[in-house]
Amino acid sequence: MSGHVGAYGSPRVTAVLRRDGRRLNRKKVERTMRERGIRGITRRRRRSLTKARHQSGAVAGSGRP
């Protein structure tokens, strides 16, 4: 677990516990994490670098209306 800099959500915790021989499902892990106040890290979405088209829908220099 040390290689992931604390970025553990319920699916990853479940996978690690199963590898260790525990028999449980993701919902049980989610409930236990919620009860203990443990929250996974939510990754931010990447912003698109493409600019939106103008209001008219025409692209400058494309030759189309």
PQR file of N, CA, C, O and H, with PARSE charges and radii, in Angstrom:
ATOM      1  N   MET A   1       0.808  -1.207   0.000 -0.4000 1.5000
ATOM      2  CA  MET A   1       0.000   0.000   0.000 -0.0000 2.0000
ATOM      3  C   MET A   1       0.842   1.258   0.000  0.5500 1.7000
ATOM      4  O   MET A   1       0.318   2.335  -0.285 -0.5500 1.4000
ATOM      5  N   SER A   2       2.094   1.170   0.301 -0.4000 1.5000
ATOM      6  CA  SER A   2       2.918   2.367   0.435 -0.0000 2.0000
ATOM      7  C   SER A   2       3.252   3.018  -0.899  0.5500 1.7000
ATOM      8  O   SER A   2       3.675   4.174  -0.914 -0.5500 1.4000
ATOM      9  H   SER A   2       2.520   0.295   0.532  0.4000 1.0000
ATOM     10  N   GLY A   3       3.077   2.322  -2.023 -0.4000 1.5000
ATOM     11  CA  GLY A   3       3.452   2.867  -3.311 -0.0000 2.0000
ATOM     12  C   GLY A   3       2.421   3.774  -3.949  0.5500 1.7000
ATOM     13  O   GLY A   3       2.649   4.260  -5.057 -0.5500 1.4000
ATOM     14  H   GLY A   3       2.733   1.383  -2.011  0.4000 1.0000
ATOM     15  N   HIS A   4       1.277   4.027  -3.286 -0.4000 1.5000
ATOM     16  CA  HIS A   4       0.218   4.782  -3.919 -0.0000 2.0000
ATOM     17  C   HIS A   4      -0.073   6.111  -3.258  0.5500 1.7000
ATOM     18  O   HIS A   4      -1.101   6.716  -3.559 -0.5500 1.4000
ATOM     19  H   HIS A   4       1.092   3.632  -2.386  0.4000 1.0000
ATOM     20  N   VAL A   5       0.763   6.587  -2.391 -0.4000 1.5000
ATOM     21  CA  VAL A   5       0.670   7.899  -1.769 -0.0000 2.0000
ATOM     22  C   VAL A   5      -0.727   8.159  -1.188  0.5500 1.7000
ATOM     23  O   VAL A   5      -1.255   9.263  -1.328 -0.5500 1.4000
ATOM     24  H   VAL A   5       1.599   6.095  -2.146  0.4000 1.0000
ATOM     25  N   GLY A   6      -1.314   7.177  -0.554 -0.4000 1.5000
ATOM     26  CA  GLY A   6      -2.584   7.370   0.130 -0.0000 2.0000
ATOM     27  C   GLY A   6      -3.794   7.474  -0.766  0.5500 1.7000
ATOM     28  O   GLY A   6      -4.874   7.814  -0.283 -0.5500 1.4000
ATOM     29  H   GLY A   6      -0.885   6.281  -0.441  0.4000 1.0000
ATOM     30  N   ALA A   7      -3.664   7.195  -2.058 -0.4000 1.5000
ATOM     31  CA  ALA A   7      -4.796   7.300  -2.977 -0.0000 2.0000
ATOM     32  C   ALA A   7      -5.531   5.960  -3.023  0.5500 1.7000
ATOM     33  O   ALA A   7      -5.454   5.232  -4.013 -0.5500 1.4000
ATOM     34  H   ALA A   7      -2.787   6.919  -2.451  0.4000 1.0000
ATOM     35  N   TYR A   8      -6.234   5.649  -1.956 -0.4000 1.5000
ATOM     36  CA  TYR A   8      -6.937   4.378  -1.866 -0.0000 2.0000
ATOM     37  C   TYR A   8      -8.420   4.607  -1.696  0.5500 1.7000
ATOM     38  O   TYR A   8      -8.842   5.273  -0.751 -0.5500 1.4000
ATOM     39  H   TYR A   8      -6.296   6.240  -1.151  0.4000 1.0000
ATOM     40  N   GLY A   9      -9.219   4.061  -2.600 -0.4000 1.5000
ATOM     41  CA  GLY A   9     -10.660   4.062  -2.456 -0.0000 2.0000
ATOM     42  C   GLY A   9     -11.103   2.648  -2.125  0.5500 1.7000
ATOM     43  O   GLY A   9     -10.271   1.755  -1.964 -0.5500 1.4000
ATOM     44  H   GLY A   9      -8.877   3.520  -3.368  0.4000 1.0000
ATOM     45  N   SER A  10     -12.400   2.443  -2.024 -0.4000 1.5000
ATOM     46  CA  SER A  10     -12.898   1.130  -1.620 -0.0000 2.0000
ATOM     47  C   SER A  10     -12.530   0.003  -2.591  0.5500 1.7000
ATOM     48  O   SER A  10     -12.263  -1.103  -2.123 -0.5500 1.4000
ATOM     49  H   SER A  10     -13.075   3.168  -2.155  0.4000 1.0000
ATOM     50  N   PRO A  11     -12.498   0.211  -3.910 -0.5600 1.5000
ATOM     51  CA  PRO A  11     -12.114  -0.892  -4.789  0.2800 2.0000
ATOM     52  C   PRO A  11     -10.670  -1.364  -4.558  0.5500 1.7000
ATOM     53  O   PRO A  11     -10.397  -2.564  -4.553 -0.5500 1.4000
ATOM     54  N   ARG A  12      -9.769  -0.428  -4.371 -0.4000 1.5000
ATOM     55  CA  ARG A  12      -8.368  -0.797  -4.160 -0.0000 2.0000
ATOM     56  C   ARG A  12      -8.160  -1.431  -2.794  0.5500 1.7000
ATOM     57  O   ARG A  12      -7.398  -2.389  -2.669 -0.5500 1.4000
ATOM     58  H   ARG A  12      -9.991   0.548  -4.375  0.4000 1.0000
ATOM     59  N   VAL A  13      -8.831  -0.906  -1.761 -0.4000 1.5000
ATOM     60  CA  VAL A  13      -8.742  -1.494  -0.423 -0.0000 2.0000
ATOM     61  C   VAL A  13      -9.276  -2.921  -0.459  0.5500 1.7000
ATOM     62  O   VAL A  13      -8.685  -3.826   0.131 -0.5500 1.4000
ATOM     63  H   VAL A  13      -9.450  -0.127  -1.863  0.4000 1.0000
ATOM     64  N   THR A  14     -10.404  -3.121  -1.158 -0.4000 1.5000
ATOM     65  CA  THR A  14     -10.986  -4.455  -1.279 -0.0000 2.0000
ATOM     66  C   THR A  14     -10.014  -5.410  -1.948  0.5500 1.7000
ATOM     67  O   THR A  14      -9.847  -6.542  -1.493 -0.5500 1.4000
ATOM     68  H   THR A  14     -10.884  -2.386  -1.637  0.4000 1.0000
ATOM     69  N   ALA A  15      -9.372  -4.972  -3.018 -0.4000 1.5000
ATOM     70  CA  ALA A  15      -8.421  -5.823  -3.736 -0.0000 2.0000
ATOM     71  C   ALA A  15      -7.249  -6.220  -2.839  0.5500 1.7000
ATOM     72  O   ALA A  15      -6.822  -7.375  -2.847 -0.5500 1.4000
ATOM     73  H   ALA A  15      -9.507  -4.052  -3.387  0.4000 1.0000
ATOM     74  N   VAL A  16      -6.734  -5.270  -2.073 -0.4000 1.5000
ATOM     75  CA  VAL A  16      -5.604  -5.562  -1.190 -0.0000 2.0000
ATOM     76  C   VAL A  16      -6.010  -6.559  -0.105  0.5500 1.7000
ATOM     77  O   VAL A  16      -5.268  -7.495   0.191 -0.5500 1.4000
ATOM     78  H   VAL A  16      -7.081  -4.332  -2.067  0.4000 1.0000
ATOM     79  N   LEU A  17      -7.181  -6.360   0.483 -0.4000 1.5000
ATOM     80  CA  LEU A  17      -7.649  -7.265   1.533 -0.0000 2.0000
ATOM     81  C   LEU A  17      -7.905  -8.665   0.977  0.5500 1.7000
ATOM     82  O   LEU A  17      -7.620  -9.658   1.646 -0.5500 1.4000
ATOM     83  H   LEU A  17      -7.785  -5.599   0.243  0.4000 1.0000
ATOM     84  N   ARG A  18      -8.433  -8.748  -0.229 -0.4000 1.5000
ATOM     85  CA  ARG A  18      -8.655 -10.066  -0.841 -0.0000 2.0000
ATOM     86  C   ARG A  18      -7.336 -10.777  -1.109  0.5500 1.7000
ATOM     87  O   ARG A  18      -7.228 -11.987  -0.910 -0.5500 1.4000
ATOM     88  H   ARG A  18      -8.664  -7.941  -0.772  0.4000 1.0000
ATOM     89  N   ARG A  19      -6.327 -10.025  -1.561 -0.4000 1.5000
ATOM     90  CA  ARG A  19      -5.007 -10.628  -1.774 -0.0000 2.0000
ATOM     91  C   ARG A  19      -4.430 -11.173  -0.482  0.5500 1.7000
ATOM     92  O   ARG A  19      -3.682 -12.151  -0.489 -0.5500 1.4000
ATOM     93  H   ARG A  19      -6.415  -9.042  -1.722  0.4000 1.0000
ATOM     94  N   ASP A  20      -4.782 -10.534   0.633 -0.4000 1.5000
ATOM     95  CA  ASP A  20      -4.310 -10.993   1.943 -0.0000 2.0000
ATOM     96  C   ASP A  20      -5.122 -12.158   2.492  0.5500 1.7000
ATOM     97  O   ASP A  20      -4.853 -12.640   3.593 -0.5500 1.4000
ATOM     98  H   ASP A  20      -5.390  -9.740   0.639  0.4000 1.0000
ATOM     99  N   GLY A  21      -6.128 -12.618   1.719 -0.4000 1.5000
ATOM    100  CA  GLY A  21      -6.892 -13.786   2.116 -0.0000 2.0000
ATOM    101  C   GLY A  21      -8.214 -13.500   2.799  0.5500 1.7000
ATOM    102  O   GLY A  21      -8.886 -14.433   3.240 -0.5500 1.4000
ATOM    103  H   GLY A  21      -6.346 -12.226   0.825  0.4000 1.0000
ATOM    104  N   ARG A  22      -8.610 -12.237   2.901 -0.4000 1.5000
ATOM    105  CA  ARG A  22      -9.895 -11.893   3.519 -0.0000 2.0000
ATOM    106  C   ARG A  22     -11.016 -12.120   2.514  0.5500 1.7000
ATOM    107  O   ARG A  22     -10.837 -11.868   1.322 -0.5500 1.4000
ATOM    108  H   ARG A  22      -8.064 -11.480   2.543  0.4000 1.0000
ATOM    109  N   ARG A  23     -12.176 -12.597   2.981 -0.4000 1.5000
ATOM    110  CA  ARG A  23     -13.337 -12.789   2.121 -0.0000 2.0000
ATOM    111  C   ARG A  23     -14.348 -11.704   2.444  0.5500 1.7000
ATOM    112  O   ARG A  23     -15.033 -11.773   3.464 -0.5500 1.4000
ATOM    113  H   ARG A  23     -12.322 -12.802   3.948  0.4000 1.0000
ATOM    114  N   LEU A  24     -14.444 -10.699   1.574 -0.4000 1.5000
ATOM    115  CA  LEU A  24     -15.397  -9.609   1.760 -0.0000 2.0000
ATOM    116  C   LEU A  24     -15.659  -8.947   0.426  0.5500 1.7000
ATOM    117  O   LEU A  24     -14.937  -9.168  -0.546 -0.5500 1.4000
ATOM    118  H   LEU A  24     -13.887 -10.644   0.746  0.4000 1.0000
ATOM    119  N   ASN A  25     -16.703  -8.131   0.390 -0.4000 1.5000
ATOM    120  CA  ASN A  25     -17.000  -7.437  -0.860 -0.0000 2.0000
ATOM    121  C   ASN A  25     -16.799  -5.932  -0.702  0.5500 1.7000
ATOM    122  O   ASN A  25     -16.549  -5.433   0.395 -0.5500 1.4000
ATOM    123  H   ASN A  25     -17.290  -7.952   1.180  0.4000 1.0000
ATOM    124  N   ARG A  26     -16.913  -5.231  -1.811 -0.4000 1.5000
ATOM    125  CA  ARG A  26     -16.655  -3.791  -1.846 -0.0000 2.0000
ATOM    126  C   ARG A  26     -17.637  -3.018  -0.975  0.5500 1.7000
ATOM    127  O   ARG A  26     -17.257  -2.028  -0.349 -0.5500 1.4000
ATOM    128  H   ARG A  26     -17.116  -5.636  -2.702  0.4000 1.0000
ATOM    129  N   LYS A  27     -18.906  -3.459  -0.924 -0.4000 1.5000
ATOM    130  CA  LYS A  27     -19.906  -2.737  -0.138 -0.0000 2.0000
ATOM    131  C   LYS A  27     -19.563  -2.754   1.347  0.5500 1.7000
ATOM    132  O   LYS A  27     -19.756  -1.752   2.035 -0.5500 1.4000
ATOM    133  H   LYS A  27     -19.215  -4.263  -1.432  0.4000 1.0000
ATOM    134  N   LYS A  28     -19.065  -3.865   1.841 -0.4000 1.5000
ATOM    135  CA  LYS A  28     -18.662  -3.958   3.244 -0.0000 2.0000
ATOM    136  C   LYS A  28     -17.502  -2.999   3.512  0.5500 1.7000
ATOM    137  O   LYS A  28     -17.476  -2.323   4.541 -0.5500 1.4000
ATOM    138  H   LYS A  28     -18.909  -4.679   1.282  0.4000 1.0000
ATOM    139  N   VAL A  29     -16.549  -2.942   2.589 -0.4000 1.5000
ATOM    140  CA  VAL A  29     -15.405  -2.035   2.743 -0.0000 2.0000
ATOM    141  C   VAL A  29     -15.892  -0.589   2.708  0.5500 1.7000
ATOM    142  O   VAL A  29     -15.442   0.232   3.507 -0.5500 1.4000
ATOM    143  H   VAL A  29     -16.570  -3.491   1.753  0.4000 1.0000
ATOM    144  N   GLU A  30     -16.810  -0.266   1.787 -0.4000 1.5000
ATOM    145  CA  GLU A  30     -17.356   1.098   1.713 -0.0000 2.0000
ATOM    146  C   GLU A  30     -18.026   1.493   3.024  0.5500 1.7000
ATOM    147  O   GLU A  30     -17.801   2.590   3.537 -0.5500 1.4000
ATOM    148  H   GLU A  30     -17.176  -0.933   1.138  0.4000 1.0000
ATOM    149  N   ARG A  31     -18.851   0.595   3.563 -0.4000 1.5000
ATOM    150  CA  ARG A  31     -19.564   0.880   4.809 -0.0000 2.0000
ATOM    151  C   ARG A  31     -18.576   1.094   5.952  0.5500 1.7000
ATOM    152  O   ARG A  31     -18.734   2.029   6.738 -0.5500 1.4000
ATOM    153  H   ARG A  31     -19.033  -0.295   3.146  0.4000 1.0000
ATOM    154  N   THR A  32     -17.567   0.246   6.054 -0.4000 1.5000
ATOM    155  CA  THR A  32     -16.575   0.362   7.121 -0.0000 2.0000
ATOM    156  C   THR A  32     -15.782   1.664   6.985  0.5500 1.7000
ATOM    157  O   THR A  32     -15.525   2.342   7.980 -0.5500 1.4000
ATOM    158  H   THR A  32     -17.439  -0.514   5.416  0.4000 1.0000
ATOM    159  N   MET A  33     -15.398   2.011   5.763 -0.4000 1.5000
ATOM    160  CA  MET A  33     -14.667   3.260   5.540 -0.0000 2.0000
ATOM    161  C   MET A  33     -15.530   4.456   5.933  0.5500 1.7000
ATOM    162  O   MET A  33     -15.045   5.393   6.568 -0.5500 1.4000
ATOM    163  H   MET A  33     -15.607   1.461   4.955  0.4000 1.0000
ATOM    164  N   ARG A  34     -16.807   4.424   5.556 -0.4000 1.5000
ATOM    165  CA  ARG A  34     -17.726   5.525   5.880 -0.0000 2.0000
ATOM    166  C   ARG A  34     -17.897   5.661   7.395  0.5500 1.7000
ATOM    167  O   ARG A  34     -17.880   6.773   7.924 -0.5500 1.4000
ATOM    168  H   ARG A  34     -17.201   3.663   5.041  0.4000 1.0000
ATOM    169  N   GLU A  35     -18.060   4.534   8.093 -0.4000 1.5000
ATOM    170  CA  GLU A  35     -18.236   4.556   9.547 -0.0000 2.0000
ATOM    171  C   GLU A  35     -17.009   5.101  10.269  0.5500 1.7000
ATOM    172  O   GLU A  35     -17.132   5.741  11.314 -0.5500 1.4000
ATOM    173  H   GLU A  35     -18.074   3.631   7.664  0.4000 1.0000
ATOM    174  N   ARG A  36     -15.837   4.850   9.719 -0.4000 1.5000
ATOM    175  CA  ARG A  36     -14.594   5.310  10.344 -0.0000 2.0000
ATOM    176  C   ARG A  36     -14.114   6.651   9.816  0.5500 1.7000
ATOM    177  O   ARG A  36     -13.064   7.141  10.233 -0.5500 1.4000
ATOM    178  H   ARG A  36     -15.737   4.330   8.870  0.4000 1.0000
ATOM    179  N   GLY A  37     -14.860   7.242   8.916 -0.4000 1.5000
ATOM    180  CA  GLY A  37     -14.505   8.563   8.397 -0.0000 2.0000
ATOM    181  C   GLY A  37     -13.345   8.550   7.420  0.5500 1.7000
ATOM    182  O   GLY A  37     -12.662   9.559   7.249 -0.5500 1.4000
ATOM    183  H   GLY A  37     -15.713   6.844   8.578  0.4000 1.0000
ATOM    184  N   ILE A  38     -13.118   7.413   6.778 -0.4000 1.5000
ATOM    185  CA  ILE A  38     -12.024   7.301   5.803 -0.0000 2.0000
ATOM    186  C   ILE A  38     -12.595   7.604   4.428  0.5500 1.7000
ATOM    187  O   ILE A  38     -13.593   7.013   4.017 -0.5500 1.4000
ATOM    188  H   ILE A  38     -13.672   6.593   6.917  0.4000 1.0000
ATOM    189  N   ARG A  39     -11.951   8.537   3.714 -0.4000 1.5000
ATOM    190  CA  ARG A  39     -12.426   8.907   2.389 -0.0000 2.0000
ATOM    191  C   ARG A  39     -11.304   8.744   1.383  0.5500 1.7000
ATOM    192  O   ARG A  39     -10.150   9.076   1.654 -0.5500 1.4000
ATOM    193  H   ARG A  39     -11.140   9.017   4.049  0.4000 1.0000
ATOM    194  N   GLY A  40     -11.665   8.221   0.207 -0.4000 1.5000
ATOM    195  CA  GLY A  40     -10.694   8.093  -0.868 -0.0000 2.0000
ATOM    196  C   GLY A  40     -10.449   9.444  -1.513  0.5500 1.7000
ATOM    197  O   GLY A  40     -11.226  10.380  -1.328 -0.5500 1.4000
ATOM    198  H   GLY A  40     -12.602   7.951  -0.013  0.4000 1.0000
ATOM    199  N   ILE A  41      -9.388   9.539  -2.256 -0.4000 1.5000
ATOM    200  CA  ILE A  41      -9.059  10.777  -2.951 -0.0000 2.0000
ATOM    201  C   ILE A  41      -9.839  10.847  -4.254  0.5500 1.7000
ATOM    202  O   ILE A  41      -9.852   9.881  -5.018 -0.5500 1.4000
ATOM    203  H   ILE A  41      -8.757   8.779  -2.407  0.4000 1.0000
ATOM    204  N   THR A  42     -10.487  11.972  -4.519 -0.4000 1.5000
ATOM    205  CA  THR A  42     -11.196  12.186  -5.765 -0.0000 2.0000
ATOM    206  C   THR A  42     -10.269  12.956  -6.696  0.5500 1.7000
ATOM    207  O   THR A  42      -9.845  14.071  -6.392 -0.5500 1.4000
ATOM    208  H   THR A  42     -10.476  12.757  -3.898  0.4000 1.0000
ATOM    209  N   ARG A  43      -9.969  12.355  -7.811 -0.4000 1.5000
ATOM    210  CA  ARG A  43      -9.082  13.007  -8.786 -0.0000 2.0000
ATOM    211  C   ARG A  43      -9.835  14.090  -9.533  0.5500 1.7000
ATOM    212  O   ARG A  43     -11.012  13.929  -9.855 -0.5500 1.4000
ATOM    213  H   ARG A  43     -10.313  11.449  -8.058  0.4000 1.0000
ATOM    214  N   ARG A  44      -9.147  15.208  -9.813 -0.4000 1.5000
ATOM    215  CA  ARG A  44      -9.784  16.281 -10.573 -0.0000 2.0000
ATOM    216  C   ARG A  44      -9.801  15.912 -12.043  0.5500 1.7000
ATOM    217  O   ARG A  44      -8.904  15.233 -12.541 -0.5500 1.4000
ATOM    218  H   ARG A  44      -8.191  15.339  -9.552  0.4000 1.0000
ATOM    219  N   ARG A  45     -10.845  16.374 -12.733 -0.4000 1.5000
ATOM    220  CA  ARG A  45     -10.915  16.152 -14.163 -0.0000 2.0000
ATOM    221  C   ARG A  45      -9.938  17.068 -14.869  0.5500 1.7000
ATOM    222  O   ARG A  45      -9.685  18.187 -14.421 -0.5500 1.4000
ATOM    223  H   ARG A  45     -11.574  16.926 -12.328  0.4000 1.0000
ATOM    224  N   ARG A  46      -9.392  16.590 -15.971 -0.4000 1.5000
ATOM    225  CA  ARG A  46      -8.485  17.418 -16.759 -0.0000 2.0000
ATOM    226  C   ARG A  46      -9.293  18.362 -17.626  0.5500 1.7000
ATOM    227  O   ARG A  46     -10.315  17.979 -18.197 -0.5500 1.4000
ATOM    228  H   ARG A  46      -9.597  15.681 -16.334  0.4000 1.0000
ATOM    229  N   ARG A  47      -8.835  19.583 -17.719 -0.4000 1.5000
ATOM    230  CA  ARG A  47      -9.503  20.565 -18.567 -0.0000 2.0000
ATOM    231  C   ARG A  47      -9.077  20.375 -20.001  0.5500 1.7000
ATOM    232  O   ARG A  47      -7.919  20.059 -20.276 -0.5500 1.4000
ATOM    233  H   ARG A  47      -8.006  19.894 -17.256  0.4000 1.0000
ATOM    234  N   SER A  48     -10.002  20.566 -20.912 -0.4000 1.5000
ATOM    235  CA  SER A  48      -9.712  20.476 -22.329 -0.0000 2.0000
ATOM    236  C   SER A  48      -8.984  21.746 -22.769  0.5500 1.7000
ATOM    237  O   SER A  48      -9.316  22.847 -22.330 -0.5500 1.4000
ATOM    238  H   SER A  48     -10.942  20.823 -20.688  0.4000 1.0000
ATOM    239  N   LEU A  49      -8.011  21.582 -23.622 -0.4000 1.5000
ATOM    240  CA  LEU A  49      -7.272  22.738 -24.121 -0.0000 2.0000
ATOM    241  C   LEU A  49      -7.879  23.283 -25.405  0.5500 1.7000
ATOM    242  O   LEU A  49      -7.480  24.345 -25.882 -0.5500 1.4000
ATOM    243  H   LEU A  49      -7.742  20.687 -23.978  0.4000 1.0000
ATOM    244  N   THR A  50      -8.837  22.565 -25.961 -0.4000 1.5000
ATOM    245  CA  THR A  50      -9.500  23.003 -27.179 -0.0000 2.0000
ATOM    246  C   THR A  50     -10.528  24.074 -26.843  0.5500 1.7000
ATOM    247  O   THR A  50     -11.335  23.912 -25.928 -0.5500 1.4000
ATOM    248  H   THR A  50      -9.161  21.702 -25.573  0.4000 1.0000
ATOM    249  N   LYS A  51     -10.490  25.158 -27.587 -0.4000 1.5000
ATOM    250  CA  LYS A  51     -11.449  26.232 -27.343 -0.0000 2.0000
ATOM    251  C   LYS A  51     -12.774  25.890 -28.012  0.5500 1.7000
ATOM    252  O   LYS A  51     -12.807  25.278 -29.079 -0.5500 1.4000
ATOM    253  H   LYS A  51      -9.834  25.290 -28.331  0.4000 1.0000
ATOM    254  N   ALA A  52     -13.858  26.292 -27.370 -0.4000 1.5000
ATOM    255  CA  ALA A  52     -15.189  26.047 -27.912 -0.0000 2.0000
ATOM    256  C   ALA A  52     -15.395  26.867 -29.170  0.5500 1.7000
ATOM    257  O   ALA A  52     -14.767  27.909 -29.358 -0.5500 1.4000
ATOM    258  H   ALA A  52     -13.831  26.789 -26.503  0.4000 1.0000
ATOM    259  N   ARG A  53     -16.285  26.386 -30.029 -0.4000 1.5000
ATOM    260  CA  ARG A  53     -16.593  27.132 -31.252 -0.0000 2.0000
ATOM    261  C   ARG A  53     -17.332  28.417 -30.908  0.5500 1.7000
ATOM    262  O   ARG A  53     -17.924  28.545 -29.836 -0.5500 1.4000
ATOM    263  H   ARG A  53     -16.796  25.540 -29.876  0.4000 1.0000
ATOM    264  N   HIS A  54     -17.287  29.357 -31.830 -0.4000 1.5000
ATOM    265  CA  HIS A  54     -17.986  30.624 -31.639 -0.0000 2.0000
ATOM    266  C   HIS A  54     -19.491  30.402 -31.693  0.5500 1.7000
ATOM    267  O   HIS A  54     -19.948  29.339 -32.114 -0.5500 1.4000
ATOM    268  H   HIS A  54     -16.806  29.253 -32.700  0.4000 1.0000
ATOM    269  N   GLN A  55     -20.255  31.386 -31.274 -0.4000 1.5000
ATOM    270  CA  GLN A  55     -21.713  31.285 -31.229 -0.0000 2.0000
ATOM    271  C   GLN A  55     -22.317  30.946 -32.591  0.5500 1.7000
ATOM    272  O   GLN A  55     -23.302  30.210 -32.649 -0.5500 1.4000
ATOM    273  H   GLN A  55     -19.884  32.249 -30.932  0.4000 1.0000
ATOM    274  N   SER A  56     -21.754  31.464 -33.695 -0.4000 1.5000
ATOM    275  CA  SER A  56     -22.329  31.256 -35.016 -0.0000 2.0000
ATOM    276  C   SER A  56     -22.082  29.834 -35.511  0.5500 1.7000
ATOM    277  O   SER A  56     -22.768  29.386 -36.430 -0.5500 1.4000
ATOM    278  H   SER A  56     -20.954  32.062 -33.648  0.4000 1.0000
ATOM    279  N   GLY A  57     -21.138  29.122 -34.939 -0.4000 1.5000
ATOM    280  CA  GLY A  57     -20.859  27.765 -35.359 -0.0000 2.0000
ATOM    281  C   GLY A  57     -19.812  27.712 -36.465  0.5500 1.7000
ATOM    282  O   GLY A  57     -19.353  26.626 -36.818 -0.5500 1.4000
ATOM    283  H   GLY A  57     -20.581  29.486 -34.192  0.4000 1.0000
ATOM    284  N   ALA A  58     -19.427  28.851 -37.015 -0.4000 1.5000
ATOM    285  CA  ALA A  58     -18.430  28.870 -38.077 -0.0000 2.0000
ATOM    286  C   ALA A  58     -17.030  28.907 -37.477  0.5500 1.7000
ATOM    287  O   ALA A  58     -16.790  29.522 -36.438 -0.5500 1.4000
ATOM    288  H   ALA A  58     -19.800  29.733 -36.728  0.4000 1.0000
ATOM    289  N   VAL A  59     -16.127  28.238 -38.157 -0.4000 1.5000
ATOM    290  CA  VAL A  59     -14.726  28.258 -37.745 -0.0000 2.0000
ATOM    291  C   VAL A  59     -13.981  29.171 -38.714  0.5500 1.7000
ATOM    292  O   VAL A  59     -14.112  29.026 -39.929 -0.5500 1.4000
ATOM    293  H   VAL A  59     -16.322  27.738 -39.001  0.4000 1.0000
ATOM    294  N   ALA A  60     -13.205  30.107 -38.185 -0.4000 1.5000
ATOM    295  CA  ALA A  60     -12.505  31.076 -39.010 -0.0000 2.0000
ATOM    296  C   ALA A  60     -11.535  30.357 -39.949  0.5500 1.7000
ATOM    297  O   ALA A  60     -10.741  29.523 -39.514 -0.5500 1.4000
ATOM    298  H   ALA A  60     -13.099  30.225 -37.198  0.4000 1.0000
ATOM    299  N   GLY A  61     -11.605  30.689 -41.241 -0.4000 1.5000
ATOM    300  CA  GLY A  61     -10.681  30.167 -42.226 -0.0000 2.0000
ATOM    301  C   GLY A  61     -10.981  28.755 -42.691  0.5500 1.7000
ATOM    302  O   GLY A  61     -10.177  28.185 -43.428 -0.5500 1.4000
ATOM    303  H   GLY A  61     -12.250  31.367 -41.595  0.4000 1.0000
ATOM    304  N   SER A  62     -12.090  28.169 -42.299 -0.4000 1.5000
ATOM    305  CA  SER A  62     -12.376  26.803 -42.716 -0.0000 2.0000
ATOM    306  C   SER A  62     -13.092  26.756 -44.070  0.5500 1.7000
ATOM    307  O   SER A  62     -13.108  25.716 -44.729 -0.5500 1.4000
ATOM    308  H   SER A  62     -12.743  28.632 -41.701  0.4000 1.0000
ATOM    309  N   GLY A  63     -13.684  27.888 -44.485 -0.4000 1.5000
ATOM    310  CA  GLY A  63     -14.399  27.935 -45.751 -0.0000 2.0000
ATOM    311  C   GLY A  63     -15.799  27.413 -45.678  0.5500 1.7000
ATOM    312  O   GLY A  63     -16.488  27.347 -46.695 -0.5500 1.4000
ATOM    313  H   GLY A  63     -13.670  28.732 -43.950  0.4000 1.0000
ATOM    314  N   ARG A  64     -16.248  27.034 -44.481 -0.4000 1.5000
ATOM    315  CA  ARG A  64     -17.617  26.524 -44.288 -0.0000 2.0000
ATOM    316  C   ARG A  64     -18.419  27.529 -43.478  0.5500 1.7000
ATOM    317  O   ARG A  64     -17.866  28.226 -42.628 -0.5500 1.4000
ATOM    318  H   ARG A  64     -15.687  27.088 -43.654  0.4000 1.0000
ATOM    319  N   PRO A  65     -19.727  27.608 -43.738 -0.5600 1.5000
ATOM    320  CA  PRO A  65     -20.574  28.550 -42.977  0.2800 2.0000
ATOM    321  C   PRO A  65     -20.781  28.125 -41.545  0.5500 1.7000
ATOM    322  O   PRO A  65     -21.466  28.813 -40.789 -0.5500 1.4000
TER
END
